[in-house]
Amino acid sequence: MTAITDRQKLAYANAQAADGRVNVEIETDEGMTLNMGPQHPATHGTLRIVAKLDGEQVISCEPIMGYMHRGYEKLVEVRTYPQINTLVNRIDWLGSFANEVPFILASEKLMDIEAPPRAQWIRTVLFEMSRLANVSLFLGDMALQLGALTPAFFAFRDREHVLNQIEAATGGRFHPNFDRIGGLKDDLPKGWIADTKKAMQKMRTFCDEIEDLIMGNEIFEARCRGVGVIPGEIAQLYGMTGSNLRASGVDWDLRRDQPVGLAWNEVDWKVWTHPDGDSFARYWVRLQETREATKIIDQLLDGLPAGPVMAKVPRIIKVPAGEAWVSTENPLGEMGYYVVSKGDLGPFRVKIRSASFNNIHIVPWVMRGVYVPDVITILASLYFILGDIDR
Amino acid sequence: MSSADGSGVPPDPAEPDTAEAVEPEPAPPVVEPEPEPEPTDELRIGLLAAVTESLGDAVVGSRIVDGDSLTIRVATPAWAEVAKVARHKLHCGFFSFLSGIDWLPSPFGRYEDSPMDEPRPVSTDIVTGVAGGDTRFQVFARVVDLDRKVGIIFKVDVPDDDLAVDTWIHTYPGANWNERETHEMYGIGFRGHPHLIKLYLPGGFEGYPLRKDFPLLARQVKPWPGIVDVEPMPDEAGSDEAAAPSEEAAT
């Protein structure tokens, strides 16, 4: 018995030592190598960053990923179209419903089916609610990286209002799996619209609170203003999308610029941009967008058309041969699916273009020459979900 | 289309739609696959003309879907050139993605058969998709002009004897990780890429997972139970009318 315990202890000590070796700061001839992760608290998951330092400045920085690669592009090739819906839910797990929509739209495009208007409007509402659930967490988390604990608690507290409403409508808090080819699984439950409007009011209050707490805070401004500046053209060449791109002054929002049949064009809202392209701008744009999303949801709920939520679709879904590309403006940026069908029950090939993958791609560029503490704030302001990087 | 209408033999849902599926009622005539209409989208026609003007014979295939997409296939030697044309002449400053595709039909099928059944014959004919193709592997990428709000998908054949194309990273730095991913997943090389190492997979991983002849081991070990949901529900197994009208409404 004791022998086993000793061996276990030894194994434990060995594992500890191995971890220690990985995470130690290594002195080399060309400066120092600093390893962060894969389990660093500031990386929201298993992203590992290896930075070469010269004193306090980063010379080069390389993200290392794949700790969570699940091979979705292989897995979808052996599933049927309705089954894939469950799978793609897990890509960006904070805004799951938004992952389903572009894939369903791409399948519908190949099948030449259009969901009824009511389904499109409810899709848009749930899409924007997943944006709220996703981005509200960022608003708290970014402050957490700078040492402010309270906004994170506020974010978790108020995100519940949105998650509760998503759960009430779909049955799932994180993975709704509610979208279907041709429409939605179900209509909205009774009383949901009034409850959601109350939740939106609470979210607006949350935005005001966050604004009071953070905007104009001296520490926040000092750590974020002028840090991690990404010019618009560079951002485009690296494929940066979403709020990160708009914070670099590029006025591009797929919700407005690339209509895919959803109801954004039916309501009145504004695309926010910021000319600075620094960490502060990225935070500011996301804050405005959260508030804008609550307004979009309110207007959509007011104008919700009547009718069925499901078009007539075959019971057995066979998608005609063809290729389709559909992308939408997900909470993290452009998320698209390139679906190649050969007339089978499932797709032949699906290329998943996820937002965080390309947003993080700019890290080696933007980290060159910044100071070590800024690595944390820049990473936090770029805002990524590991599942969205590794797929 | 009401399900009360029981006339006509409904098509077997497992069979692909064929001309025999015509029901003897007048309502919607079954649309025959007609040749693609001439595109009328001036913006995309103009873009295609601009690419053709710059590259000449190197444009070997194209397809325009009005208001939706433009796919251009170029010859392999022109792959680096087309990126420069797209960025500098067409002002497509936004890089969306780059990836590969393996057109070989999977020798393992879709893992839908019960292990008890006879294995289905597997075709090895390579049928390529939109804008054609001559080789098993293709690389495709998408760039966007944000001002004109138009995206272009470029495709290129990867020669079977030399699995490599030129890199795009000198024109679109965002292609870097996309090319590394394509390299590790398909084994396609990118000439001129300075750092073509594995992105997701561990360093010692052997094989190219997204190739169709790379088996999905999880399925080999345990058959997928999900196949049940393409069977009819128990209470609907007898009534074929339920599937027939909706099947037609989709066409």
Interface residues (C-beta under 8 A of the other chain):
Chain A: M65 G66 H69 G71 E73 K74 L75 E77 V78 R79 T80 P82 Q83 M111 D112 I113 E233 Q236 L237 Y238 G239 V250 W252 D257 Q258 K312 V313 P314 R315 I316 K318 A321 G322 E323 A324 W325 S327 E334 G336 Y338 V340 K342 G343 D344 L345 G346 R349 K351 R353 F357 N358 H361 W365 D390
Chain B: M1 P13 A14 P16 S69 T71 G93 F94 F95 S96 F97 S99 I101 D102 S106 R110 Y111 E112 V127 G129 V130 F140 R142 L146 K149 G151 I153 Y172 P173 G174 N176 W177 M185 K198 L199 Y200 L201 P202 P209 L210 F214 L216 R219 W224 G226 D229 V230 P232 E236 A242 A243 P245 S246 E247 A249 A250
